[in-house]
Amino acid sequence: MATIEARGLRKTFGMTVALDGIDLHVEEGRILGMIGPNGAGKTTALNAILGLTSYEGELKVLGRDPWTKRDELMRDVSFIADVAVLPRWIRVSQLLDDVAGVHPRFDRAKAENFLTRTTIKRTSKVRELSKGMVAQLHLAIVMAIDARLLVLDEPTLGLDILYRKQFYDSLLNDYFDRSRTIIVTTHQVEEVQDVLTDLMFIDRGRIVLECSMEEFDSRYLEVMVNPEHLSAARALKPMHERPVF
């Protein structure tokens, strides 16, 4: 069963084309990495999937039109943006109360059970937590929501590499199963490649590559070159290039 099915998905903002007629098919039980530079169209695609923006073309998420059936759809969907969005003034206990009041499938007992494995105090405010603790708090919320579709938009932005790895390891080992589908957006493929089943590169509103991780590992590679060899590397017609230093 397809969790997400899109045909000719297009979105413009004035004269700017954010999504340029993309087709997308995501099966149930997959972990899709949506990779691309800032401004590539990742967030616009997510907004369409979540029913947060109108669009042209056809789009079904869990069999529903997200624009007209958003309230119904969101009972089966969990959306987590980057960890910086948690209100810094809120206490941990109050945050759990608020999530329980907003999402019908949030199991507070599960969140509390996960937090017992951390040093996070329920009376602490978010601003008193380290970045690693904030990531753990976010994980507790994620894993306590019984959602069929989990959407993560740059969830580890600003975290050290150790906390990024812990975040994705916990997500894969403690949360994911074949009845759930996960979409992760990032501009750094190396941080998520070990947990993905599928990969999609998006650039300038178009999908430039879509394949399984098995195919990606067997057919593609990343070449790092010094500036003096840049012309020779570009002659190979890479699908994408990025500065690393």
Buried (B, 14 or more C-beta within 10 A) or exposed (E): EBBBBBEBBBBBEEEEBBBBBBEBEBBBBBBBBBBBBEEBBBBBBBBBBBBBBEBEBEBBBBEBBBBEBBEEBBEBBBBBBBBEEBEEEBBBEBBBEEBBEEBEBBBEEBBBEBBEEBEBBEEBBBEEBEBBBBBBBBBBBBBBBBBBBBBBBBBBBEBEEEBBBBBBEBBBEEBBEEEBBBBBBBBBBEBBBEBBBBBBBBBBBBBBBBBEBEEBEEEEEEEEEEEEEEEEBEEEEEEBEEEEE
